[in-house]
Amino acid sequence: MQRSLVTLAVLAALASPFHTTATAAEAPVELDLLLRGGTVYTGDSDTPVVGDVGIAGDRIVFAGRAMPAQFRARRTIDATGLVVAPGFIDAHTHADADLLSNDARKRLNIPFLTQGVTTAVIGNDGFGGYDIAAQTQKLRAVPVGTNVAMYAGFGPLRISQLGEANRAPTPAQMNAMKQHLGRAMCDGALGLSTGLFYPPQNFSKTEEVIELAKVAAAHGGLYDSHIRDEAMYNVGLKGSIDEVIRIGHEAKLPVHVAHIKALGVAVQGQSGDIIRRIEKERAAGLDITADHYPWTASSTRFSAALLPPWANEGGRAATLQRFDDAAQQERLRKDMRENLRLRGGPEAILFSAGSTKYVGKTLADVAKASNADPVDAAIAVLRDGDLMIASFNMSDDDVRAFMKRPWVMTSSDSSLGHPRAYGTFARKYDQYVAKERAISLAQFIRSSTSLTADTLGLVQRGHLRPGYHADVVVFDPKRFAAKATYTQPTLLSEGVVTVLVNGRLAVDGGQPTGVGAGVPLLRTPKPGSCPA
């Protein structure tokens, strides 16, 4: 929605949100909505103000204290006892399929809206298409529930030139990838996203990634990465953080660690070392940030968790042939057994989405039922098809340690069969603010709003400021909580009372309205970096 004439007039009248009072001769200025008497966190200060937020059209007119006398509102919502904050921004989702779906219900992104999320970032883990203009056109053509910001993904870029091959690109292939990425940046991508843990992206060398990251840098973009190893599969967690840092220095751009964690028995407890390494670089001038989710179980494809990278080369058909190749069995089973150990054993892997034959069971359950060795059971499952798993592999102490850092923002890393799609923001508040007091309410809000907006360059978002887009959440601090669990992952969160997306009510009285007011949020390229 464009600014209305009323909004423009209101904003022009205000040098600051509370600078004046109306005289008797002045006609009152009409707002579309007033949120009255809430505990207002603007995203700028950790100290809330009990007061009002006024909205006209798709913009915030004022935020905090009492409504200035020259205004009146068409509708007033009583926010007494409730928290009023900028709409939450999910820095890392896999909501691409729903937001770009032909299903109008899925496009509303209700699991996110009912947690207070007003902007979802897609294209993460290097999976996002580089067709940013086409995605933008689709997002503008039909209603979507949340705003959408997009990364261009390394996976599709590499596949466009090398398919599933485990080799370096030729100069011509590298040039083609650079051209595709450059176009994506000019069309409004946030930057380059990689998933260096996943095939075929993990076949790349660091130097290949640096060359592409330089393209994102030339356009003023970011580098976002599911790092090469969050455990000890290959280069290790510390080596993977070093790789991100190297990419930032050599490509000369801000870098971001996706869903930062210490995954598995070999690296649990290393959060302190990782934090010190990152903060040393930040102190020296590198712009490096991270996001996290507040769960101790990760989620990924079963094949990615257990199969060594070499076994995935060439895609599923080639992998199935390796299962039947006697010459490769010893190496395959040895590597799978080690990966299973790193994940915490067969009891720590829960099949969460895919074939109903396995969902709800652990790998240990499947192995016991078939009287098979866990690795043999895993191969049998993979023959049937790939599944999503919940992998219980993290220490809550590490989760808390990362969460507390001022450069770590909130994300869901949403996935099928995991409660994080439906409950991440609600759980972070309920478990770590309300129950444990591990972080403050102010830090929860900042890490879910202004930090994310400012890091990603989302203009006039993430703060409650006059003239900013009216993305707002109102929640009950006594009731805001996740209901989704590992066994019931699709239960909607509770406690969000009101959500505004671009000034329109997406949640009203705790219920989704069916309004799709989201828009694509395109990053403006560096001046002169794109063709006129």
N, C-alpha and C positions, 0 to 999 in steps of 0.2 A: 504494500500500500504506500502511495506517495504521501508526503506531508499535505494535510488539508490546509486550506486558507486560514482556518481558525488556528491551527497549530502554528503556522508561520506568524500570525498576528500575535499570538500569545508569547511566543519565544522572543519576538522582536520587542515586546513590551517589557521584557525582564532583563535587566543588566545582571542581576543575580536572582536566585529563586525567592528571596524574601526581602527584596530591597524596598518595597513600598507597600502602602495600604491604599485602598480605594477612598476617594472622596464621595460625598453624597451625590454629586452630579454625575459620577462615572457609572456607566452601565456595567454590570458584572460580566466577566469573561467566562464563557461556558466550557467546561471540561467534559470529555466523554465519560470519564471514570475517575472516582476518587477512592483510594484505599486509605481508610481513616483509622488512626490510632494504633497502628502496628509498631512493632519493634523493628526499626528500619536499619538494615545494614546496606550501605551504598556500594560496598566493594572497595571504597577508598580508605575507609577508617575501620579499625578494629573495635571502635567504640560506637555502639548503636545509638540511635536517637528515637525516642517514642514520638511518632508524628505521622504525617500523611505523605502519600505519593499521588500526584496528579498527572493524568494522562489525557492528551488530546490527539486524536488520530493515531498515528503509529509512533508517537514520541512522548517521552517523559517531559513534563513541564517543570515540576519541582519534586524534591524528595527530602523528607525530614521535617521536623518541627510541625507546626500547625499550618493548615491551608491558609495562604494569604487572603485577606479580606475581599480582594477584587474578583475572586473566583466563585463560581458555583458549579455543581456537577449534575449531569443528567442521571448518573447512577452512583450511589455510594455503597461500598462494601465495608462493613465493620471488621477491621483487622485487630481489634483489641485482644491482647494476649497472644497474638500470632507473630511469626517472624516474616518480614517482608524483605526480599533480597533480589538481586539480579537473577534472571533465569540461569539455571545451571548449564554449563557447556561441557559436553562429553568429548574429551580430547581424543578418544580412540574407540571407535565402534566398528562393528561389522554389520551395520544396518543398511548397507548398500542395496541389497536385494529387495528389502522391504520398501525403502524410500524410492527406488526406481521401478517398483512393481506396477503391474496393471491392476492390482487389487487395491481398490480405494481404501479399504479398511486398514490394510497393512501400511499404506503410505501415511496414515495418521500418526504412526509411531507411538501408539498409546502406552506401551510399557515404559517409554522414556518420559512422555508428558506427565504421567501420573507419579513420577519421581521428581518433577520440577525441571526436567531438562528441556531447554528451548532451542538448543543448537547441538547437532550431531556432526562429528567429523568422520568422514568415510574415506575409503581408499587406503586404509592402514595395512601394515605388514607387507607392503609391496604388492597387494592384490588389486589395487584400484586401477581401473582403466585410464589410459592417457587421453581418451576422447572427452576432454573436459567440456568442450563446446556442446557436444551432443548430450552429455549428462545435464548440463545447464538448461538446455532447451526442454528436455523432458521434465525437469523439476519445475520449470516455469509454466508448463502447459497444463499441469494438473495440480490439484491441491495436495500439499504435503504438510504433515503436522508440525514438524520442527524445521528450523533453518538448517542448511546443509553446507558444510565446507568440505573441499575435496583435495586429496593428495593424488598425484600421478604415481602409479605403481611400477616398481622396477620389474616385477614379475611379467606383466604383459609386454613391457618394453623389450625385455630379453627374449621372451618367447616369440615375439614378432620377427626376430632375426635368427635365433638359434634353436627355436623349439625347446625340447627337453634335453638338449645335448650338454654334456659335461666337457666344455672346452671354452677357450677364450674367443671373443669376437674378433673378426678381421677388422682392419681399419674402416672398410666400407660399412660393415655392420655396426660398428661403434658410431660412425657418423650418422647412420640412419636413426639409431636410438637417440642420439643427441638432438636431431631435428624433431623427432616426435616429442621429446621432453620440452624442447624450447617452445613448440607450439602449445603444449599443455600449459606451460607457465604463462604465456601470453594470453591464454584463454581464462586465466584466473586460478590455477592450481596453487595450493599453499606451498608446495615444494615437492621434493622427491621422497617417497616412502619406500623402504626396503624391508624384506623379511628374510634376512640372511641365514636364518635357521632352516628355511623351507626350500626344497628343490622346485625349480631349477635355479633359484636365486643363490643357493648356497654353493653352486658350482663356480660362482664369480670370485675373482681375486679382489683384494682391497683396492688395487689400482684401477680396476674397471669401475668400481663404485665411485671412486674419487673423481674420475673423468666426468661421470654423469652429474655428480653433486656440484661440480664447477658450473654446469649449465644452470642448475637451480640457483646457485649463488649469483650468477651474472644477471638474473632476473629479480634478485632481491628475495629469493625464497628460502625455505628451510630444508633441513635433512632430518627425517624421522625414521627410526629403525627399530624393528624387532631384531635385536642383536643376534649375532651369529651363534652364540652359545650362552644360555642362562644357567647352565649347569657345568658339567665336565664332559660333554660329548666330544669336543674337539679342542678348540683353543681355550676353553674355559671361560667362566664369567669375567674374571679380571682381564683376560686377553681380549674379550669382546668389547669391554668398556674402553680399553686402550685403542681398539680399532675405531670406535666412534670418535674418540678424541682426535686420533690421527686424521680422520676424514674432515673434521671441523677445521683443524689447522691447515691442512693442505688445500682444501677446497675453499677455505675462507668464508664460512657461513655458519649460522647458528645450528646446533645439532640437538637432537632430542631422543632420549632413550624411552622406547615404548614399554609400557607395563613393567617397570623396573621390578626385579625380584631376584631372590637367591633360590633357585629351583633344584630341589633334590638333596639327598643326604651328603653329597660330596662338597656342597657349598653353603649349606645352612650355617648361619652365623657370620657370613662374610659381609653383611650389610654395612657394618662399620668401616671396613676397608674400602668398600665401593664409595661410600659417602665421602670419606676423606679424600679419595682420589679425585672425585668430581669437584669437590669444593676447593681443592688446590688449583684445579684448572680454572674454575670460576674466578677465584681470587686473582689469577694471572691474566684474566681478560677473555677467556673463551666463554661464549654464550652457550651453555649446555644446561638443559633442563630434562625433566622426566615426567611421566605420568604413572599412576599405580591404580590397582583395584584392591578393595579391602576384603579379600578372601584368601584362604590358605590353600585352596585347590585351583590349579590352572585348568585350562581347557584347550584342546587341540585335536587334530585328527590322530587316530590310533596309529596310522602308518608313520606319521611324523614323529611320534613319541618313541616308537620302538624300532623302526627300521633304520639302519645306517644310511647315510646319504647315497653311497654307491649303489645300494639296492633299489633306490628309487629312480635311478637314471633311465630315461627313455619312457617314463610313464608306467601306468598300471600293467599294461600287457607285458612289458619287459620284466617287471617285478614278479609277475606270476610265473614267467618262464624260469626265473632264478629259483623260485620255490621248488621246481622240479629238476634242477640241475645238480646232480650228485656232487660234482666237482666244487660247488660253491657252498655246500651245506655246512661244513665245519665253520667256515668263516662267518657265514650268515648267522648261525645260531650263537656263536661266541659273541658277536657284536650285539645281537638282540638281548642276550642274557645280561650283558653289561648295561645296556640301556634300561632294561627292566630294573636292575639294581639301583641305578641312579634315580629312577622314578619312585623308589620306595617299595618295590616288590609288587606282586600280582594283587595283593589286597588293597593297594593304594590306587588302583585304576578302576574307575566305575564307568561302564558304558552308558552314555547319557543321551545320545540321539543317533538315529539310524534304524537298523533292523530291529524290529520288536522281539526277535529271537534272543537278543542280547541286552537290550536297554533295561537298566535297573539292576544288572548283575555286575559283579566285579570280575576281573580276569581270573581271580582265584576261584570264584564260583563256577565259571565256565570250565576251568581245568579240572576241578573236582568232579563235576557232573559227567565229564567225558573220560575220567580216570587218566588224564594226560598230563604230561609235563607242561608247565606254564608257557614255555616258548612254543611247543608244538600246538598248544591250544590257541596261542596268538596267531600262528600261521594259519590255522584252520579258520579263525574268525576273518582274517584278512583275505582269504580265498573267497569267502562269502561276499565281502565288500568292506569298504572303509567305514568307520564310525567316528563320531565325536566322543571324546572321553572327558570326564572330570578326573584330574590327576592330583591326588592329595600329597603335595610335595614341598610345602613351604612352612616355615616357622612363623608363628604369630609375632614373635619378637622382631623378626626381620621386617614383616609387614608394617608394624608400628614404627620401626626406625626410619624406614623410607617415608612413610606418611607424614612424619613430623617435620621434614625438611621444607624450607620455604620455597624451594624451586621445584617441588613435586606437586603436580595437579591431579585431579580426579579423573578416572576413566573407567568405563565398564569392560572394554574388550569383549563386548557382548557376543554370545555364541549360543547355538542351540543346545538345550539340555543343561545349561548352567544357570543358576539363579542370578548371576550378575547382570543379565540382560534386563531383568525386571526389578532388581533391588539394590544396585550398587550404591547410589547416592543415599538412599534411605538407610541402608545398612551402615554406611560410613558414619552417618549422623547418629543413629541409634546405638550402635555398638561402641564407637570410639569417642563420641562426644558425650552423649547422654549417660551411658552406663559406665564406661571406663574413665572418662575424662582424660583420655590420652592426648587429645588435641582440643582446642577451644572451639566454640561455635564460630567465632570470627575467623579462625584459620580454616575451618571446614568450608565456610562460605567463600573466602578468598581463593582457596585452592580449587574451588568448583566454578569460579566466575571470572573475576578480574585477572587473576594470574594467567588463566588459560587464554582469555581474549587478548591480553597484551602480548603474550608469548607468540600466539599465532597470527597476530596482526589483524584481528577481527575489529574493524573500525566501528566506533560508537556502539560497542557491545560490552557486556560484562560489568558495567557500572550503572548505578542509578544516578544519572546526571541530567540536568536540563539539556534538551536537544538530542539526547541519545535515544536509540530505538527502544521501544517499550517491551522488552523481554523481561518478565517479572514472575517470581514465584512467591506464593504466600503459603506457609505451612504451620501446622500446629506443633510446637516443640514437645508437647506431651504425647503426641500420637504418631509422629513421623517415624515410620519403621518399615523395614522389608518384611514381606510375608513369604516370599519365594524361598524354597529350600532346595537341596540337592535332589530330593525325591519328588518335590512338587515345584519345579523351577519356573512355572508360568503364572504364579499368583501375583497380582498387582500389589504394589506398595500402598500403604495407607498414610494419611495425615497431610497430604497436599490438598489445600482448600481451593486455591486459585492459581491458574497459570495463564499468563498473557504472552502471546507470540506476536510481535509487531503490533501491539496494542489491541489485539483481538483475543477474546476469551477462548482458550483451548480447554481449560478445566474450570468449571464454575460450580461452587458448592460441593467440591470433591468429586465431581463427575465429568468425564470427557464430554465436550459439547459436539464433537464431530466436525468442528471448524478446522480447516487446513490453511493456516496462515503463514507457513514457513516459506522462506525464499532461499535461493542459492547465495552464499556469501563468497564472493570472488576476491581474491587478493590482487591488489593493483601492482602490476610489474614495475620494476625499477624504471624510471624515466629514461627513454632512449634505448631500452633493451629489446624492444619489439618493433616490427615494421609499422610504419605510420598507416 
